[in-house]
Every structure is written in structure tokens, then in C-alpha cells.
């Protein structure tokens, strides 16, 4: 391409040639064409799909055990069934003790009172759990967990597809799914009827959709910029843009961005902490648009391009879709008359946000009360942890623990343990923690958008917890950004594979990951093992 308009010695490529040149500049490896490219793209599906099937089978094994509500299943499994029955969460009768015993034996009617319960998380995750309960019955512990298992297993495939859209490598896509398949934190959560894998899933899917939008919009940008230049490559120059290149071309309705907004709105509908990646990724997608326009030769990509072309549409479509999805998740509460604070607007005329319709005004006040609860939660707990320790998994949460003695449940020593500890694979988390620093360096020094995107995924899930360390918070919340920790490792693996020694180092590392998974398997699946063996597997944990 000539460096100035006066350099005409180099023949101008035709519009299709210019389009391909732009695609390669904007998309990198994903711009490849031909039979080889199609074969690589197929393997980028096959590898992650095989990992999903194997990982799903491992998570399905004895999914119904133990047949009792473990950890916070005591809240969410019962609240999910209440949603399925009445559309809102009902409280337990006053003075009732040990409601879990009635619930797990199928006598669920005695567990609920007529009055609504004050719950502090939106309903999406509980609707997901309720789907399995409705299909398999409330007496089935498999039914309590199967919906979460489905999303956990699907996320193994999705993380591979995310890696493909970022790196354009079938090898790295398969490795991302392989690491997710063997990551212990993900493994335990995918087998438990809690909300956090549902949150993780919708955050990951929303990020995937934004990557699909990024790449699809860049293909469209290349085509439309080539058309504007009419094949005159000398006009593709930052100092003399073509007509219509002050702002750049309009890139259509962006359906993948709409889909991302819906998914991230559902993430916020699981836990309100989903708002942080929603906001972070929203800024990220506009940044991607601005850099794409700049590289395509738009003369004002940051001011006019962002303000007039990308920003307003992104806000309306992305945020509008997220808000619509979030409000839709409250449909059971809206349709009820007895949901918690459902009649607040009627009982408090002229109070609150008065310009909102009554039901939305009541919902707003409900959220204000939820927020007040969250910021004021400071009770002590055995598994309470500082978010500074989460990347190293130093204070795992015990989801389930029973002591067995000699001759009981196959115990062959004086004292045995039967445990489910939500601890991540240290072979992945510890490497990922170091990899985050590599990402930040690569983002700044090399301006690698992939490093920046992964870093934003990690930080948007982790940083918001640092200012609220005084609250009662737990390490298992870190599952929300676990996929991005895996992607951080994959990014470093990609760097290593550029070198001759890289494949040997990566092979040794993957063997370590497999051994790590095998070693921790008993404390992830409630196997009866000697107490000394349980302690040996938790040697790094600060709470035992």
C-alpha cells in the first residue's frame, strides 16, 4: 500500500483485495480462508466438544450424592421449588427447626409458610435450579443439581469457543476446554445446586457473544470500507480518508451485541455482582469498535466514531437488552400478589421513585433493601475469607463434611473424612495468578487486545470485592471469574508454544494438571478417605 497519495508506483488492489487486506489487519488468524482454514475451524469445535462430553460425564458421576442439601443448597434448592410452585419465594414456618429433613424426604409442604420470604438474590439462578426439580421431582437430589450440571458442562465447550474467537487456534481452544474440564472449583460447583455456576455461565456466554459481535462487525467494517474506497488503495490513508470515512460506516443492528446484553442481564439476575462484568464488557466493546475504525482509516474514531456511531447504539441495544432480560426474570414476582414487598407501592403512596409505575417502584424499593442487607452483612463465619487470597485458593469453603469411624461407610482406619471442599486446582489457579501480571504487561507493552480482554474479565469479577472486605464473603465467589483465569493460563501457553522448548514445558504442565485433578478427586466427590489423607490434600488451606 503506498505511503502517500502521490506514490502511485504500486498498483492499487481491487476492492475485494482491499477487503481481504483489511480483514487480515482487523481479525488476524480468523481472516484465513481456504480448505486448511476450514479444517482448523472444524477442529476448534471438535476438541472443545469432546472435552465437554468427558467433563460432563465426570461431573454427572454420582451427581445425586449425598442425598441431602449441602451448604447453601439449603436456601437455593428450596427457594427454587417455591418459585416453581408460587412464582415467588415463601418463608419457612416460624419456629420450625431442621426443615431440610422434611424437604429431603419429600414432605416439602410442611417446609413453607404462606408468607413471603425476604431473599437477597434475584431469581434467575433459582429458576434454573427449578427447571431440574420440575422435570425430575422434588424428591430427587439429582433433580436439585442437574440444571447446574448442564450449564457447568456447557461452559466447558463455551470457553473453548471463546479461546477460538480470541486466538484463532484450534489447539488453544481445545486446551482452554481441557483446563476447564479439570479445574476443581468448576468441577465442584457444577455438581452443586448453588447460584454461582449459573452466574459464571451467563457472564462467560455474554463475553463470547461480544467476541462474536467484535469479529462479525469487523468483517462488515472491512467490506464497507473497501466499498467506500472503490478499490483505490491509495485513498486508504489516515491523512486522506475516503468520503464517508470521517465517522466510518454504520455496522448494522449488531444482533450478537443484543444477545450479549441479554446474557449479561441474566447474569445480574442471578446475583447483583453480575452488574460489574456487564459494565466492564460494555466499555470494552465500544473500545474495540473505536480501535477497529482507527485501523480501518476512520479520521475521527475516538470522538465522532465513538460518540456518534458506536457509543449510543451500544448503550441502547446492550444495556436495553440487559435491562429487559433482568426485569423479565422477575415475572413470577410481578404476577404474584403476595411476593415480598409486592404491594409496597400501594401501601406507600407518594413514596420512593414516584415517576415509576407501581410494580417497578415496589421492585426498586425491594432492591434498596437488598443492597442494605449486602453492605451490612458482617457476621462471622468459619469459611469467611479475604478476596486477596482468592487467586491462590488459600481459604476453601467446605460444602459438606462428615466424620467416619472404623468400619463405617468403608472406613478402614480409626478416623476418616467424607468431604466436598470447593477448592480450585492449584496447578491452574497459581499459574493463572502469575499469568495475570503477564497479561497486564502484554496489554500495556504489546497492546495485545486479547491480554486486555482477559484481564478485564478477571478484574471485573475480582476487584469489586476488595473494597468490601469487611463483609462476610467467601472464596467460592471466585468461580464467577474462573473461566478468565483459565484463559490467562491459555494465553501464557500460547506464548510458550512460540518457542522450541514450549511444547515440552506445556506437556509437562498438562500432566501436572491431570495429576492435580486425580489427587483432589476424593475431596471433590465426597469419597471416604483417612482423615490424614484429607488433611494432606488441604495442606495449603488456612482454616484447617
N, C-alpha and C positions, 0 to 999 in steps of 0.2 A: 504494500500500500504506500503511495507517495507520501512524503512527509509534509509537503506544502502544496497548495493548489497549482503552483507553477511547475511542479515536477510531473511531466506527462510522459516520461520515457517508459514507465512501467504501464503496460496495458491495463485498462480498467476491467475488473471482473464483471461478469453479468450479475443480475440481481440474485439468481439462485446461488451463485458462488459467494456473493457477499453475505447472503443469509447464512450459509454454512460457516463462513468465517466468523460471523457474529455468534452463532450457536456455540462454536468451539471456545470462543472467548468468554461467553456467559455461562456455559454449562460444563466445560471441562470434559471429563471422560463420558458423561452422559450424552454428549453430542455425537458419539461414534455411530457409524452406520455400517450396514453390510451384514453378511451371514455370521461373521465372528462376533459382532456386537450383539446380534440376536441370541446367539448361543450363550454368551455370557449373561445376558439378561434373563434367560430361562433358568440358568443355574442360580441366579440370585433369588429366584423363587423356590427352587427345589431344595437347596441347602437349608434355609430357614424353616421351610415346611417340614422337613424331616426332623429337625430339632424340636419343632413344636409338637409333633406326634410323639416322639420319645419323651420329651419333657412332660407332656400332658399325661402320658401313661404313668410316669414315675409319681406325679402328683395325685393321680387317681388311686393309686395303690393304697388300700385301707383308708380311703377318704372318710369313711363313716366312723372311724375310731379316733378317740374314745367316744362312746355314746353318752356324752354329757357336754354341757355348754362350757367351753374353755375360755378363760379370760373374759374379754368384753363381748363375746357371743351372748353372754347373759343379758346384755342390753339389746344388741342389734338384731339377733335372731328373733327375739320376742317382739320387738318393735316392728320388724318386717311383717310378721304374721298379723299384727294388729292393723298395719296398713292394708294388707290383703283383705281383711275382714271388714274394716270400717272406713278405710281411707285416711285415717289419722292414728296417732299413737295413743293408746289408752294406758293409764297407770295401773299398778297392782293395788289390791285392796289394802286399806290401812291396817297395819299390824301384822300383815302376812309375812311369815318367815319361810325361808327356803323355797321360794316359788319355783326354782329350777327343777326340783324333784318332781313336782306335779307336771311341769311342762315336758320334761324328757320322757315321761311315761304316757304321754298323750292326753292327760287330763288338763288341757290348756284352758278350758273355760273358766276354771277357778282362779286363774292367774291374773285375769283382767277385771278391773272395776269399770263402772260406767263413766267415770270422769277422765278427762284428757290428761295426758302426761306432758310435762314441760321437757322437751328434748332440745338438745343444743346443736344438733347437726341436721342439715336439710335432708330431704327424703330419698335422693336418687340411689344411694348405696343400699338403702333398705328396700327400695323397690326391686333392685337387682336380686337381693337375697330372697325376697318374697317370691320371685318367679320360680326358683327351685323348690320352695316349700309348697307352692300350689301344685306343681307337677308331681312331686314325689310324696307329698303328705307331710304333715307337721310332726308325725311320729318318727320320721326318717332323719337321722343325723346326716346321711348322705344328702338329703334334700336341703338341709341347712347350709351346706357348703358348696353344692355343685355349681351354682351360678358364679360364685367367686372363682372356682376352679376353671370354669370355661374362659373367663376373662383373663385369668393368670396365664393359662395355656396359650390363648390367642396373642397375648402380649409378647410371647417368645417369637412368634412369626413377625409381629409388627416391628419389633426392634431391629430385626434383620432387614426389613424393608426400609426402615429409617436409615440404617447404615448404607444401604444401596443408593438411596436418593442423595446421600451426602458424599459418598466416596466413589460411587460408580464401580465398585469392585465386588464381584460375587464372593470372593474369598473373605473379605472383611464383613460382608453381610452375613455369611454363614458363621463366622467367628463370633459376631455380636449375638446371634441367636444361641450359639453353643454356650457362651458365657452366661447368658440369661438363664438358660436351661439348668445350669449347675450352680447358680447363685443361691445360697441358703436362705437369705432373708426373703427373697422372692418365692422360694420353694415353700417355706412355712406359711407365708401369707396366702398363697394360692390354695392352701388346704384348710383355711380357717374362715369362718363366716364373719369377718370383720369388714370395715369400710375401706381400708387403706389401699388394697389392691385395686378396688374399683376406682378410687381417686387416681392412682398411678396409671391405670389403663386409659382413662379419658384424657389425662394430661399427655400421655405418650401418643395416643391416636390424634389428638389435636395438633401436636408438633409434627407428626407425619403428614397430616393434611396440609399444613403450612409449607412443608417441603415440597409436596406435590404441586401446590399453588406456585411456589417460587419457580420451580423448573418449568411448569406449563406456561406461566406468564413470560418467562424469558424466551421460550421458543416462539411465543407470539410476538414478543418485542423484536426479536431478530427478523421475523418475517415482515413485520410492518415497517421497521426501519429500512430494510432492504428495498421495500416497495417505494418508500419516500425518496430514496436516493436514485431510484430508477436505473440502477446498475452502474452509476457514475461513482466509482470508489474514491476518486479524489475529493469528493464532497463529504465523505465520511471523515470529518476532521473537526477537532474540538474548536479550532479557530474560525471555521467557516461552516457551520452546520447547515443542513438542508432545510428547505422550507418545512415548517411544521415540527422542527426539532428544538424549538425554544423550550417547550414543555414535554415533548415526546408524545407518542401516540397513546390513545386510550386502549386499555388492555382488557376490556370486556367486563362481564359480571363477576368473574373470579369465583366459580362455584366451589372450588376447594377451600377458599377462604371462608365462605359461608359455612361449609362443613366443619372447618376448624373451630369457628365460633360456637357452633352447636356443641361440639365435643368438649370444649373447654368450659362452656356454660354448664354442661352436665358435671364436669369435674368440680366446679364451685358448688353444684347441687349435691355433691357427696359430702364435702367438707368446705367450709368457707376459705380455708387456706388455698384452695384451688384458684382463688382470685389472683394470687401472686404470679403464677405462670401465665394466666390469662393476660395480665397487663404486660408482663415482660415480653411474651411472644408477640403481642400486638405491636409493641415498639420495634421488635426485631424484624417483623415482616415489612414494615414501612422502610426500615433501614436497608433491607435487601432490595426493595424497589428503587430506592434512590441510587444505590451503587450500580444497579443494572442500567439505569438510564444514563448515569455518568459514563459508564464503559461503552454504551452504545452511541455516545456523541451528543447527548442532550446538553444544551448550553446552560440550562439552569436546573439541574437535577435536584438540588437541595432546597432551594427556595420555592420556585414555581412548581417544580416537579412534585415535591412532597406536599406543598400546601394546596395546590390546585388539582393535581392529578390523583395522587395516591392516598394522602392522609384522610381527607374527608370520606372518600368511598370506603377506605379500610375501617374507619371508625363506625360508619353506619352499618355496613354489612357484617363485620366481625363482631363488634360489640352488640349490635342489634340482634344478631343470631344468638349470641351467648345469653343475652337477657331473656329472649323469648324461650330458649330451652330451659333456663333456670326457672322461670315462672311456670312453665308447663309442668315441671316436676312436682309442683305443689297442687296439682289438680285435685287430689283427694282431699286436701285441706280446704280448698276453695269450695268443693261440692258439699262438704260437711256443714253441719250447723253447730256441732259440739267440739270441733277441733280446738286445741289450746289457743286462747285469745282470738278465736274466730269472730266473736261478737264484740270485740273491743271497740270498734268504731261506733257501733250502735249504743254501747254503754257509756262512751265518752265523746258525745257530740261536740264539735268545735275544737277538739284537742288533736295534737300531733300534726302531721303534714296534711293540712286541711284541703289542699288542692288535689290530693289523690282520691280516687273512688274509695268507698268504704272498705271493701275487702283488701285493697292494696295498702290502705292506711293502717289497717289492723296488722297486716303482714310486716309492714315497716316497723311497727312498734314491737312486734314479736322478735324481729331481728335485733332491735336495740337491746332487748332483754337478753338475747343470746350472746351478743357482744359483751354485755356487762358481766355475764357469767364467765366467759372465757378469760377476760382480762383479770378477773378476780379470783381465779382458781389457783390457790396456793397451798392446798392441803398436802401433807407429807405422804409419801408412798415409797415402798421398798424399791421399786424399779424406776423411780424418778431419775432423770439424767440431764446433763448439760448438753446442749447441741454441739458444743465444741468437741465432744467425744464421739459424736455420731459417725463421722467418716472413718474412724478406727474401730467402731463397733465395740467400745470398751465397757458398755453397761447394757447388756442384752436384757430383754423383757422375757420373763418366764410366763408362757401362755398356759402351761399345765405342768404339774409336778406331783408325783406320788412316791412315797417310800415303800419298798417291798422288803420283806424279810426272807430268810432262808426257807425254801420250799414253796414260796408264794409266787404265783404267776411265772414260774420257771426260774426264780432267783436261786442261784447255786452258791451264794456266799452269805455272810452274815447280814449284810445290808446292800440293797440295790436301789437304783433310781429309775423311774419312768417319767420322762420329761419331754416337753416341747419347748425349746428355747428359740426365740426369734433372734438369732444371731446370723449376721451375714457371713458369707465365705470370706475369710480374712485374706485369702490369696487374691481376691478380686478387690475388696474394699481398700486394703492397704496400698496396693499398687495404684488404684484409682485415685487415692488421696494425693499421692505424689504426681500422678498424671495431670491433676487439675492445675498444678503450677506450670507444667509443660504447656497446657492449653492456654493459660493466660499469657505466657511468654510468646507462644506462637501467634496468638491473636494480635498482640501488640507489635512484635518484631517482624513477623512474616505477613501480617494482615490476612491470615487464613480464616475465612468466614466460618469454616466448619469448626475450628477450635473455639471461636467466639460463640457459635450457636450451642455447642455442648456445654461450655462454661455457663452460659445464661441458664440453661436447663438445670444445671447443678445448683447454681447460686439462687435462682428463684425459688427452689424448693427448700434450701437450707438457711440462707441469710435471714429471712423474716423471723426465724425462731431465736436468733441471737439477742435481740432487744428484750425478749420476754422470758429470759432465763429464770426469773423469779417465779414463774408459773410452774404448775405441775405438768411437765411434759415428758415424753418418753422417746426412747431411741427408735421404737418401731415406726414412728412417723417418717423416718428416713426412707422408707420404701417408696415414698412419693417421687423421690428423685433418683432412685436406684438405677433405672434404665440409662440415665445420663452418666452415672458412674461407670457403668459397663461400656458406654460409648467412649468415655475418656480412655479406658484401657485399650479399646479398639483403635483409637486414634494413635496412641503410642505404638501399638503393634504395627500399624501401617507405616510409621516412621522407621521402625526396626527392620521391616521387610525390604526396605530400600537397600539394605547392606547385605553383604555376603554372609556375615555371621548371623543375620537376623532370623533366618528360618530355623536355625538350631536353637537360638535363645527362645523363640516363640514356641517351638516344640516342647522344650523343657518346661516352659511356663504352663502350657496347657496340660501337661502331665501332672504338674503340681496342683492345678485346679481340680482335676479329676480325683487325685488323692485327698485333697481337702474335702471334697464332697463326700467321698466314701467314709472319711474319718468322722465327720459330723452327722452322718445319716442317722445314727441311733438317737441323737438328741433333737433331731428334727421330726422324728416319726414315732415318738413315744415307745421306743424299744426298752425292754427291761435289761439293764446292764448294771454291773457292780458300781456302787457309789464312787469308788476310787476312779473308775473309768469315766464316769460323768465329770468328776472334778478335773480329770486330766484334759478333757475336751474344753473345759471352761477356764483354763489356766490364766488367760489374759483378762477375764472379766473382774471388775472391781467390786461386785456386790456379793460374791460367794465367800 
